[in-house]
């Protein structure tokens, strides 16, 4: 059965400068190594893109590229249920930070995990704490609005989450109401493993949740009706059609006869009246 899940969510890959594209290959027996290779590939590509001459660069800025690709990687890990293994890299590489984890978003922890193996060059990190926190907030703001990786940069530019947090990330841009309802419904009802992602996204306000719930009920009714019609079609295939003269009587079925014996056999069965 084909998956309805978008390609970018189900699989993670990206083009690299002057090298073959990278694609994440999960190895269930060596999951940590699979994620390590992914994080190393992302880090290496960021460094390559930062070293390019801006005047000759045919690509977007390294920061915009990094935001899009890291956001995609995090969502794919959510979808496959391996985000905890990604965030655990920070502790494994000795880069975890002190303080209550509740104060950090899942994107903050994930970015920390992606760049955990990276060592500062000339005492400068590839993604310092301030940049990481800002990037994580922008990702979370887009995530709450169901932005796809290709939409994230433009969304953050047009609907910025102010640095002073005067706009709460728990709120939404009103004009995105219908898009949120539509995409929430897709994750809830149509995408395989979509609920893995929704567990991290959390609930929206009651109006949105009620709207999605009503649409789910409508879809379930149509699905039940479709399944009923399919059952009827299946039952039709099992029916045997007889001509009126050939249809066996109840007695013949019970006794195991075919129902078309001649009158002599019938008289012999019941016996003579004499």
Number of C-alpha atoms within 10 A of each C-alpha: 3 5 10 12 17 11 11 16 21 19 19 19 16 16 11 16 12 7 8 9 10 16 14 17 14 15 11 9 8 9 14 17 13 15 24 18 15 20 24 16 16 21 18 12 21 19 12 14 20 13 11 15 9 12 6 7 12 10 12 11 14 17 14 13 16 18 18 18 19 22 26 22 28 23 25 21 22 23 22 16 13 16 22 14 15 24 22 19 24 21 13 12 13 10 17 16 12 6 8 7 11 7 8 13 15 21 23 21 23 26 24 27 27 24 21 23 18 18 12 11 8 6 7 9 12 16 16 11 13 9 11 18 19 15 21 24 22 25 27 22 25 25 19 21 24 20 21 18 20 13 12 22 20 13 16 15 10 8 14 14 20 13 10 7 9 8 14 11 17 12 12 18 12 8 8 11 13 12 13 21 21 14 16 24 19 18 19 18 16 15 17 17 17 21 18 19 21 16 10 14 16 9 13 17 10 9 11 15 14 13 14 20 15 11 15 16 11 12 13 13 12 12 12 12 12 12 12 12 12 12 11 11 11 11 10 10 8 8 8 6 8 9 7 7 8 11 13 16 13 10 11 14 11 9 10 9 12 13 17 14 10 8 9 8 11 12 11 9 9 8 9 7 5 3
